[in-house]
Amino acid sequence: MIPVNSMIWMAVGAVVGIGVPVLLAWWLVKKYGLNWKTVGIGAAVFVVFALVLEPIVHQLVLKGPNGPAIQGNVWLYALYGGCMAALFEETGRFIGMKWLLKDQPSGARSGVGYGIGHGGAEMILVYGFTMISNLALSALINTGQADTLLAGVPAESQGQVQAQFAELESLGAGSILLGLWERASALILQLGLSLIVWTAVRRGGKWLWLLAAAYLLHFLADATVVVLAKSVSMLAVEAVVFALAVAVGAIGWKLATSAK
């Protein structure tokens, strides 16, 4: 059985994970005239590049002959994961800003709009929808349908499903709040990276080096998580990632509002 308290926290996580980016975008549109197009393009780019194209490469590489070696070495996995995340998301960000948003104003507002879309879609799809899925699965387990669910799963995958059931039983307020902190950090990071790339695209010339900086910063953020997760607590990992996200966000805002 999944504790009722855990299910309540799952519901809270779902509401916050979906509600925060939606309400933030709505507030910025109403108060500051943010264009919904920039938000939509940001969200679409995240879906296409991070959720469709990138997983194809993961299937080819990690399921291939070199996959076990990469996943079995924390440094190789950090290098691979960081490179792939940076390559797909920053390339998608550049394409979206360069060609799909070329008719938008050059000010920081457009970069913020894109970042809310990109990071907001990530928060909703990766965290909010996962909480909804966990809540629905918990309800099925608590109504005695666990065996029915397992019966429809191939024998070789039943152990994995049972492990998921066990994880849900131990999922409490701490885990869900830690997940929300992680998503908040990711949203801030996506906003900062969006402003950095937006500055590079709109200013051009001497500012184009910022595109390379965005690739590097994204790589460092993702690779850092992989490496630290093997040696320190998740609380410490999230503290480091949050500090990095805030720094990137501040840098992006400074560049976007002061670049000449």
SERO-4910 file (N, C-alpha, C, O; in steps of 0.05 Angstrom, whole numbers):
BEGIN
 pado doro    nc1    nc2    nc3   cac1   cac2   cac3    cc1    cc2    cc3    oc1    oc2    oc3
  Met    A     17    -24      0      0      0      0     17     25      0     38     27     13
  Ile    A      8     45    -15     22     71    -15      9     88      6    -15     92      5
  Pro    A     25     99     24     13    116     45     -2    140     34      6    152     14
  Val    A    -24    147     47    -40    170     37    -24    195     38    -27    212     20
  Asn    A     -7    198     58      9    222     60     27    225     36     32    247     26
  Ser    A     38    203     26     55    204      2     39    212    -22     49    227    -39
  Met    A     14    202    -24     -2    209    -47    -10    239    -46    -12    252    -67
  Ile    A    -14    249    -22    -20    278    -20      4    294    -30      0    314    -45
  Trp    A     28    286    -23     52    300    -32     56    298    -62     66    316    -75
  Met    A     49    274    -73     50    271   -102     31    291   -116     38    304   -136
  Ala    A      8    294   -105    -12    314   -116     -1    342   -114     -4    358   -133
  Val    A     11    348    -91     23    375    -88     45    379   -109     47    400   -121
  Gly    A     62    359   -112     83    361   -132     72    365   -160     84    381   -176
  Ala    A     51    351   -167     39    354   -194     28    382   -198     32    394   -219
  Val    A     14    392   -178      2    419   -180     24    440   -183     22    458   -200
  Val    A     44    438   -166     66    458   -167     82    455   -192     89    475   -205
  Gly    A     88    430   -200    105    426   -224     92    435   -249    106    443   -268
  Ile    A     66    434   -251     51    444   -274     43    473   -271     45    488   -290
  Gly    A     34    480   -247     23    506   -243     44    529   -243     38    550   -254
  Val    A     67    524   -232     88    546   -231     95    556   -259     93    580   -263
  Pro    A    104    539   -278    111    550   -304     88    562   -319     91    583   -333
  Val    A     64    550   -316     40    561   -330     33    589   -319     29    608   -334
  Leu    A     32    591   -293     24    616   -280     46    637   -284     40    661   -288
  Leu    A     71    629   -284     93    648   -288     92    659   -317     95    683   -320
  Ala    A     87    642   -336     84    651   -364     60    670   -367     62    691   -379
  Trp    A     38    662   -355     14    679   -357     18    706   -344     10    727   -355
  Trp    A     31    706   -320     37    732   -306     55    750   -323     50    774   -325
  Leu    A     76    738   -335     94    755   -351     81    765   -376     87    787   -385
  Val    A     63    750   -388     48    759   -411     30    782   -404     29    802   -418
  Lys    A     15    779   -382     -4    800   -374     10    825   -364      1    847   -370
  Lys    A     30    822   -348     43    845   -335     64    859   -352     66    883   -352
  Tyr    A     79    843   -367    102    854   -382     99    851   -412    118    858   -427
  Gly    A     76    842   -421     72    840   -450     89    819   -464     95    821   -488
  Leu    A     96    798   -449    111    776   -461     95    764   -484     71    761   -481
  Asn    A    108    756   -505     95    745   -528     92    715   -525    111    700   -520
  Trp    A     67    705   -527     62    676   -524     78    660   -545     84    636   -541
  Lys    A     84    672   -568     99    658   -589    126    649   -579    135    627   -585
  Thr    A    140    667   -564    166    660   -555    165    637   -535    182    619   -534
  Val    A    144    637   -518    140    615   -499    135    589   -514    146    568   -507
  Gly    A    117    590   -534    110    566   -549    134    554   -564    137    530   -565
  Ile    A    150    572   -576    173    562   -591    193    549   -572    205    528   -578
  Gly    A    197    561   -549    215    550   -529    206    522   -520    222    504   -518
  Ala    A    180    519   -515    169    493   -507    172    472   -530    180    449   -525
  Ala    A    166    480   -554    168    462   -577    196    453   -582    201    429   -588
  Val    A    215    471   -580    243    464   -584    252    443   -563    266    424   -569
  Phe    A    244    447   -538    252    428   -517    241    400   -524    255    381   -522
  Val    A    215    399   -531    203    373   -537    217    359   -561    224    336   -559
  Val    A    222    374   -582    234    362   -606    263    354   -601    270    331   -608
  Phe    A    279    371   -590    307    366   -588    314    349   -564    332    331   -565
  Ala    A    301    354   -541    308    339   -516    293    313   -513    303    294   -501
  Leu    A    268    312   -522    251    289   -517    247    271   -541    239    248   -538
  Val    A    254    281   -565    251    265   -589    278    258   -601    284    234   -605
  Leu    A    294    278   -608    319    273   -622    341    261   -604    354    242   -611
  Glu    A    344    273   -581    365    264   -563    362    234   -555    381    219   -555
  Pro    A    337    226   -547    334    197   -540    341    178   -563    348    155   -558
  Ile    A    338    187   -587    345    169   -610    375    163   -609    383    140   -613
  Val    A    391    184   -604    420    180   -601    426    162   -577    444    145   -579
  His    A    412    166   -555    417    149   -532    411    120   -538    426    102   -529
  Gln    A    391    115   -553    384     87   -560    407     75   -577    414     52   -573
  Leu    A    417     91   -595    438     81   -613    465     76   -598    479     57   -603
  Val    A    471     95   -580    497     94   -566    496     76   -541    512     58   -539
  Leu    A    477     81   -524    476     66   -498    466     38   -501    472     21   -484
  Lys    A    452     32   -522    443      4   -527    462    -10   -546    459    -34   -553
  Gly    A    483      4   -555    502     -7   -573    525    -21   -559    524    -23   -534
  Pro    A    545    -29   -573    567    -44   -561    583    -28   -540    595    -40   -522
  Asn    A    584     -2   -543    599     14   -524    582     24   -500    593     37   -482
  Gly    A    556     18   -501    538     28   -480    546     19   -452    548     37   -434
  Pro    A    551     -6   -447    558    -15   -420    583     -2   -409    585      5   -386
  Ala    A    603      2   -427    628     15   -418    623     44   -410    634     54   -390
  Ile    A    606     58   -425    600     86   -419    585     88   -393    591    104   -376
  Gln    A    564     72   -390    547     73   -366    561     62   -341    554     68   -318
  Gly    A    582     46   -345    596     34   -323    619     51   -312    631     45   -292
  Asn    A    625     73   -326    646     91   -317    634    119   -312    624    131   -331
  Val    A    635    129   -288    621    154   -281    632    177   -297    617    195   -305
  Trp    A    658    177   -303    669    200   -317    661    199   -347    655    220   -359
  Leu    A    661    175   -358    652    173   -386    623    180   -389    614    193   -408
  Tyr    A    607    171   -369    578    176   -370    573    206   -366    555    217   -379
  Ala    A    588    219   -349    585    247   -345    592    262   -370    579    281   -378
  Leu    A    614    254   -383    623    267   -408    602    263   -430    595    282   -443
  Tyr    A    593    239   -433    573    233   -453    546    248   -448    536    262   -465
  Gly    A    536    245   -423    510    258   -417    511    288   -419    493    300   -430
  Gly    A    533    300   -409    535    329   -411    538    339   -439    525    359   -446
  Cys    A    553    324   -455    556    332   -483    530    330   -499    523    348   -514
  Met    A    515    309   -495    490    305   -509    469    325   -501    456    337   -518
  Ala    A    467    331   -475    447    350   -466    454    378   -478    436    392   -487
  Ala    A    479    385   -476    487    412   -486    484    413   -517    474    433   -527
  Leu    A    492    392   -531    491    392   -560    462    396   -570    457    413   -587
  Phe    A    444    380   -560    417    381   -570    401    405   -561    388    418   -577
  Glu    A    403    411   -535    387    434   -525    397    461   -534    382    478   -541
  Glu    A    424    464   -534    434    490   -542    432    494   -573    428    516   -582
  Thr    A    435    472   -588    432    474   -617    403    481   -623    397    498   -640
  Gly    A    384    467   -609    356    473   -613    349    502   -605    334    515   -619
  Arg    A    361    511   -583    357    538   -574    366    558   -595    353    578   -601
  Phe    A    390    553   -606    401    571   -627    383    572   -652    377    593   -662
  Ile    A    374    548   -661    357    547   -685    331    561   -680    322    577   -697
  Gly    A    319    556   -657    294    569   -651    296    600   -650    279    614   -660
  Met    A    317    609   -638    321    638   -635    329    651   -661    321    673   -668
  Lys    A    346    638   -676    358    649   -700    337    651   -723    336    671   -737
  Trp    A    321    630   -726    303    629   -749    273    630   -742    257    641   -757
  Leu    A    265    619   -719    237    618   -713    227    643   -698    203    649   -697
  Leu    A    246    657   -686    238    681   -670    251    706   -682    255    726   -667
  Lys    A    259    705   -707    273    728   -719    255    753   -721    266    775   -724
  Asp    A    229    749   -719    211    772   -721    205    785   -693    189    803   -691
  Gln    A    217    774   -672    211    783   -645    230    806   -637    252    807   -647
  Pro    A    222    823   -618    239    845   -609    265    833   -597    266    811   -587
  Ser    A    287    849   -599    313    840   -590    318    842   -560    339    833   -551
  Gly    A    300    854   -545    305    858   -517    305    833   -501    298    811   -511
  Ala    A    312    835   -475    314    812   -458    287    798   -454    286    774   -448
  Arg    A    265    813   -458    239    801   -454    234    776   -471    223    757   -462
  Ser    A    243    778   -496    240    755   -514    256    731   -505    247    708   -507
  Gly    A    280    736   -495    297    714   -485    284    701   -460    286    677   -457
  Val    A    272    718   -443    258    707   -420    235    690   -428    230    668   -417
  Gly    A    220    699   -448    197    684   -458    205    657   -468    192    637   -463
  Tyr    A    227    657   -484    236    631   -494    245    613   -471    238    589   -471
  Gly    A    259    624   -452    268    608   -429    246    597   -413    248    574   -403
  Ile    A    224    612   -409    201    602   -394    189    579   -409    180    559   -397
  Gly    A    187    581   -436    176    559   -451    193    534   -450    183    512   -446
  His    A    219    537   -454    238    515   -455    239    502   -427    235    477   -424
  Gly    A    245    518   -407    247    507   -379    221    499   -368    219    480   -352
  Gly    A    199    513   -375    173    507   -365    163    480   -376    151    464   -361
  Ala    A    168    475   -402    160    450   -413    175    427   -400    164    406   -395
  Glu    A    201    432   -394    216    411   -380    205    405   -353    202    382   -345
  Met    A    197    426   -338    186    423   -311    160    408   -312    155    390   -295
  Ile    A    143    415   -331    117    403   -333    119    373   -341    107    356   -329
  Leu    A    134    368   -363    135    341   -374    152    322   -357    145    299   -354
  Val    A    175    332   -347    193    315   -333    184    311   -304    188    289   -293
  Tyr    A    173    331   -292    166    329   -263    135    328   -259    126    309   -246
  Gly    A    121    347   -269     92    349   -264     77    324   -273     62    312   -258
  Phe    A     82    316   -298     69    292   -309     78    267   -295     62    248   -293
  Thr    A    103    266   -286    112    242   -272     98    239   -245     91    217   -238
  Met    A     93    262   -232     77    261   -207     49    251   -212     38    236   -196
  Ile    A     37    260   -234     10    251   -240     10    221   -246     -8    206   -236
  Ser    A     30    211   -260     33    183   -266     36    167   -240     24    146   -237
  Asn    A     53    177   -222     58    163   -197     32    162   -180     27    142   -167
  Leu    A     17    184   -181     -7    185   -165    -28    165   -176    -41    152   -161
  Ala    A    -30    164   -203    -49    145   -215    -41    116   -209    -58     99   -202
  Leu    A    -15    111   -211     -5     84   -205     -9     76   -175    -16     54   -169
  Ser    A     -5     96   -158     -9     91   -129    -39     84   -123    -45     67   -107
  Ala    A    -56     99   -137    -85     93   -133    -92     65   -142   -108     52   -129
  Leu    A    -81     56   -164    -86     29   -174    -75      8   -154    -88    -12   -148
  Ile    A    -51     13   -143    -39     -5   -124    -57     -7    -99    -62    -29    -88
  Asn    A    -66     16    -89    -82     16    -65   -110      5    -68   -124     -1    -48
  Thr    A   -119      2    -93   -145    -11    -98   -142    -40   -105   -161    -53   -114
  Gly    A   -118    -51   -100   -114    -79   -103   -109    -89   -131   -113   -112   -138
  Gln    A   -100    -71   -149    -96    -78   -176    -66    -82   -184    -59    -83   -207
  Ala    A    -49    -84   -164    -21    -88   -169    -15   -114   -184      0   -114   -203
  Asp    A    -28   -135   -176    -24   -161   -190    -34   -160   -218    -21   -172   -236
  Thr    A    -56   -146   -223    -66   -143   -250    -46   -127   -267    -42   -134   -291
  Leu    A    -34   -107   -256    -14    -91   -271     10   -108   -277     20   -107   -300
  Leu    A     19   -124   -258     42   -141   -263     37   -162   -283     55   -170   -299
  Ala    A     12   -172   -284      5   -193   -303      8   -184   -332     13   -201   -350
  Gly    A      5   -159   -336      7   -148   -364     35   -140   -372     39   -130   -393
  Val    A     54   -145   -354     82   -137   -359     98   -162   -366     95   -183   -353
  Pro    A    116   -161   -386    133   -184   -393    149   -193   -369    157   -177   -352
  Ala    A    154   -219   -367    168   -231   -344    194   -217   -338    201   -213   -315
  Glu    A    210   -210   -359    236   -199   -356    235   -170   -344    255   -160   -335
  Ser    A    211   -158   -345    209   -130   -336    194   -128   -309    192   -106   -298
  Gln    A    184   -150   -299    169   -149   -275    185   -141   -250    174   -127   -233
  Gly    A    210   -148   -250    227   -139   -228    230   -109   -227    230    -97   -205
  Gln    A    232    -97   -250    234    -68   -252    209    -54   -243    210    -34   -229
  Val    A    186    -66   -250    160    -54   -242    156    -57   -212    147    -38   -199
  Gln    A    164    -80   -201    162    -83   -172    180    -64   -157    173    -54   -135
  Ala    A    203    -58   -168    221    -38   -156    208    -11   -157    212      5   -138
  Gln    A    193     -5   -178    179     21   -180    158     22   -159    153     43   -146
  Phe    A    143      0   -154    123     -1   -133    136      5   -106    126     21    -90
  Ala    A    159     -8   -100    173     -4    -75    182     25    -72    182     36    -50
  Glu    A    191     37    -94    199     65    -93    176     84    -86    180    103    -71
  Leu    A    153     78    -97    129     94    -91    122     92    -61    113    112    -50
  Glu    A    126     69    -50    119     65    -22    137     82     -3    129     90     19
  Ser    A    161     88    -13    180    103      4    181    133     -4    196    148      8
  Leu    A    165    140    -24    165    168    -34    150    186    -14    126    183    -11
  Gly    A    164    204     -1    152    221     18    156    251     12    165    258    -10
  Ala    A    150    267     31    152    296     28    181    305     20    185    322      3
  Gly    A    201    293     34    228    301     29    237    296      0    249    314    -13
  Ser    A    230    273    -11    237    267    -38    223    285    -58    236    294    -78
  Ile    A    198    290    -53    183    307    -72    192    336    -71    194    349    -91
  Leu    A    198    346    -47    208    374    -44    236    376    -56    242    397    -68
  Leu    A    252    356    -54    278    356    -66    275    356    -96    290    370   -110
  Gly    A    256    341   -107    251    342   -135    242    369   -145    249    378   -167
  Leu    A    225    382   -129    216    409   -136    240    429   -137    241    447   -154
  Trp    A    258    426   -117    282    443   -116    298    439   -141    308    457   -154
  Glu    A    301    413   -149    316    407   -173    304    420   -198    318    431   -214
  Arg    A    277    419   -200    263    431   -223    265    461   -223    267    474   -244
  Ala    A    265    473   -199    268    502   -197    296    510   -207    299    530   -221
  Ser    A    316    495   -199    343    500   -208    345    498   -238    357    514   -252
  Ala    A    332    477   -249    333    473   -278    319    495   -293    329    504   -314
  Leu    A    297    505   -282    283    528   -295    300    553   -295    301    567   -315
  Ile    A    313    558   -273    331    582   -271    354    579   -291    361    598   -305
  Leu    A    365    554   -292    387    549   -311    379    553   -339    393    565   -355
  Gln    A    355    543   -346    345    546   -374    340    575   -381    345    584   -403
  Leu    A    330    590   -362    327    619   -366    353    633   -371    356    649   -390
  Gly    A    373    627   -355    400    639   -359    412    631   -385    423    649   -399
  Leu    A    411    606   -392    423    597   -418    408    610   -441    420    617   -462
  Ser    A    382    612   -439    366    625   -460    374    654   -464    376    663   -487
  Leu    A    379    668   -443    387    696   -445    415    698   -457    421    717   -472
  Ile    A    432    680   -450    459    680   -461    459    675   -491    471    690   -506
  Val    A    444    655   -500    442    649   -528    427    672   -543    434    679   -565
  Trp    A    407    683   -530    392    704   -543    410    728   -548    408    741   -569
  Thr    A    427    734   -529    447    756   -532    466    750   -555    471    768   -572
  Ala    A    475    725   -557    494    717   -579    480    720   -606    492    730   -625
  Val    A    455    711   -608    441    712   -633    434    740   -641    439    748   -665
  Arg    A    424    756   -623    415    783   -630    437    804   -633    435    822   -648
  Arg    A    459    800   -617    480    820   -619    500    812   -641    512    829   -654
  Gly    A    504    786   -645    523    777   -666    551    787   -661    558    795   -639
  Gly    A    567    785   -682    594    796   -681    610    785   -658    613    761   -654
  Lys    A    620    804   -641    638    796   -619    623    781   -597    635    769   -580
  Trp    A    596    780   -599    581    767   -578    576    737   -585    565    723   -568
  Leu    A    583    728   -609    578    700   -616    592    680   -599    584    657   -598
  Trp    A    614    688   -586    628    670   -568    610    660   -545    615    639   -533
  Leu    A    589    675   -540    570    667   -518    556    641   -525    547    627   -506
  Leu    A    553    635   -550    540    610   -558    557    587   -548    547    567   -536
  Ala    A    583    589   -552    602    568   -542    601    567   -512    602    545   -500
  Ala    A    598    590   -499    597    591   -469    571    576   -460    572    563   -439
  Ala    A    549    579   -474    524    566   -467    528    535   -469    519    520   -451
  Tyr    A    541    526   -490    546    497   -493    563    487   -469    557    467   -457
  Leu    A    583    502   -462    601    494   -440    587    494   -413    590    475   -398
  Leu    A    571    515   -408    557    517   -382    536    495   -379    533    483   -358
  His    A    523    489   -401    503    467   -400    517    440   -395    507    424   -379
  Phe    A    539    436   -409    554    412   -404    563    409   -375    560    388   -363
  Leu    A    574    431   -364    584    430   -337    561    424   -317    565    409   -298
  Ala    A    538    436   -321    515    431   -303    507    402   -303    504    390   -281
  Asp    A    504    390   -326    495    362   -328    517    343   -319    511    324   -304
  Ala    A    541    348   -327    563    330   -319    568    331   -289    575    311   -277
  Thr    A    565    354   -277    569    358   -248    550    340   -233    557    328   -213
  Val    A    525    340   -241    504    324   -228    512    294   -228    510    280   -208
  Val    A    521    284   -251    528    256   -254    551    249   -235    551    228   -222
  Val    A    572    266   -235    596    260   -219    590    262   -189    597    244   -174
  Leu    A    577    284   -181    572    288   -153    553    267   -141    555    260   -118
  Ala    A    534    258   -157    513    239   -147    526    213   -138    514    198   -122
  Lys    A    550    207   -147    564    183   -140    580    186   -114    589    166   -103
  Ser    A    583    210   -104    601    214    -82    589    230    -58    600    228    -36
  Val    A    568    245    -63    557    262    -41    527    258    -41    515    245    -58
  Ser    A    514    268    -20    485    265    -17    471    282    -39    482    301    -50
  Met    A    446    274    -44    430    289    -64    425    317    -55    422    336    -71
  Leu    A    423    322    -29    419    349    -18    443    366    -26    440    389    -34
  Ala    A    467    355    -23    491    370    -31    492    375    -61    500    396    -70
  Val    A    484    355    -76    483    358   -105    465    380   -113    473    398   -129
  Glu    A    441    381   -102    422    401   -109    431    429   -100    425    449   -113
  Ala    A    446    431    -78    456    456    -69    476    467    -89    476    491    -96
  Val    A    494    450    -99    514    458   -119    500    466   -145    507    487   -157
  Val    A    481    450   -154    467    456   -179    452    482   -177    451    498   -196
  Phe    A    439    487   -154    424    511   -150    442    536   -151    436    556   -164
  Ala    A    465    534   -138    485    556   -139    494    561   -167    496    584   -176
  Leu    A    499    540   -183    508    543   -210    485    555   -227    490    573   -243
  Ala    A    460    546   -223    438    557   -238    434    586   -233    429    602   -251
  Val    A    435    594   -207    432    623   -201    454    640   -213    449    661   -223
  Ala    A    479    629   -213    501    644   -226    496    647   -256    500    669   -267
  Val    A    488    626   -269    483    627   -298    459    646   -304    460    661   -323
  Gly    A    439    644   -287    416    662   -290    424    691   -288    415    708   -303
  Ala    A    440    697   -268    449    725   -264    466    735   -287    464    757   -296
  Ile    A    484    717   -296    501    724   -319    484    729   -344    489    749   -358
  Gly    A    465    711   -349    448    715   -372    432    741   -371    430    755   -391
  Trp    A    421    747   -348    405    772   -345    423    796   -349    415    816   -362
  Lys    A    447    796   -337    465    818   -340    473    823   -369    473    845   -379
  Leu    A    479    801   -383    487    803   -411    464    814   -429    468    831   -446
  Ala    A    440    803   -424    417    809   -441    407    838   -437    396    850   -455
  Thr    A    412    849   -413    402    876   -407    424    897   -410    417    921   -409
  Ser    A    449    889   -414    470    910   -416    486    908   -441    503    926   -446
  Ala    A    483    886   -457    500    883   -481    494    906   -501    471    914   -505
  Lys    A    516    916   -513    513    938   -532    525    930   -559    525    945   -578
***
